[in-house]
Amino acid sequence: MIVLGLDPGPEITGWFVWDSESRRGVVHGYDPNETVLSILREVSEDERVVFACEQVVSYGMPVGASVFEMCVWMGRFWQVVDPRPFHMVSNSAVRAHLCRTHKAKDANVKAALIEKFGPVGTKKKPGPFYGVSGHVWSAAGVAVTYADQQAAKEGRA
């Protein structure tokens, strides 16, 4: 399974393509949302690719305009891949799956991915997450979590 995971933002989005069979990242980036729309348009033609996006979840606290702007972009991303499925994965689900606790932080998710799949690596010997930084780690967490959960549902875990 090849999963394109997204960590949407109001202006810039982290994205990560995970190949669950080779257990490594294929390509990733942290790009302006218009660029991500173009990437999704292109990739949506590949039937092998599944789309997973970090879901906005309300915890009862007030949010600012940037959260609503991010929601608009999530809808635009979803629309671009339609009629293909666009799966939503909560940050809480990522943390629970990779770290076994909802209280985990972003640094714990990164550490869990490295522990599960190996070191980031170097330019001469890149690991499964070579070059990943910042919000791309969250996108990687979304992609890996979705792939793992689907494999478990299908009895491949």
Helices and strands as residue ranges (DSSP letters): E 2-7, E 12-19, E 24-32, H 33-43, E 49-55, H 65-81, E 86-90, H 91-99, H 106-117, H 135-153
